C-alpha cells in the first residue's frame, strides 16, 4: 500500500464518493481522538482504500466551528491525516454561488480564499505563507483532466464564514465586493492547518445554491444535501478517471 495516500475530505452530501472506493480499512473518528459531527450528512469516519487505482484516505464528516468546536478541533482531522502519511490533500465543500456565471450543480476549484471566521488553528504558533495556498500546478492538472472529460469546472475565490446561519443579501453583496465567488462554512481553517504542515492542497466547492438574495428561493440545508448528492458523481468521475489523482509530486 502506498505510504502516501491522497487525503480527501468530503463535505455535505458528498459522502457518496466513499461508495466508489475499494475499502481496505476504516477508522471511526472517536478511535482517532476526533470529535464527532452532529450535522446530518456528516458521518464520522476515515476510509482507507483505493480510488481509480490510487491510494486514498477519505475523511467522511468534518466538524465545524458552528457546532461549537474550536479551531483546533476543526483541524484535528487534517493533523491526523498528515500523521498517516498524507502529503496531498483534497478538500471539498458545499457552497453558495455568488457568481452569476457559476450555476448551482456545478463545481468550482478554489483559486484562493477569504478567511472570515475570525479564527485560526495556528493561534499561538507559526507564521505561515498562504500566497499559493491552493497548489497552482495541481489545480492546472485537475483542470486539464476535467477538460478532457468535458466536465465544466470553474475556478474562483471561496469565502469561509462561521455560520451556522446562512448569509443575508446585504452580506452577500459585501462578499461580492470583496471578490468572493462562493461562500461556505468550512475549508479555510483546514487549508491553513494543512499549509502549516507543508501539505499540498487542492480544493473543490460543490455549488449547491445561489447565495442569499441572488435568487428568490429561501436557503435550505436539505436542498444543499440533495444538490451535493446529484453533483458528487461528476467529481467522482474526475478523481477516479485518468489523471484525476495523478500524484502532484510528479507534475
Ligand atoms: N452559504 C453558506 N454556506 C453554504 C451555502 C450558502 O449559501 N450553501 C452551502 N453551504
Boltz pocket constraint, residues with backbone or C-beta under 6 A from the ligand:
constraints:
  - pocket:
      binder: B
      contacts: [[A, 94], [A, 95], [A, 96], [A, 97], [A, 165], [A, 166], [A, 167], [A, 183], [A, 184], [A, 185], [A, 206], [A, 208], [A, 209], [A, 210], [A, 211], [A, 212], [A, 219], [A, 224]]
      max_distance: 6.0
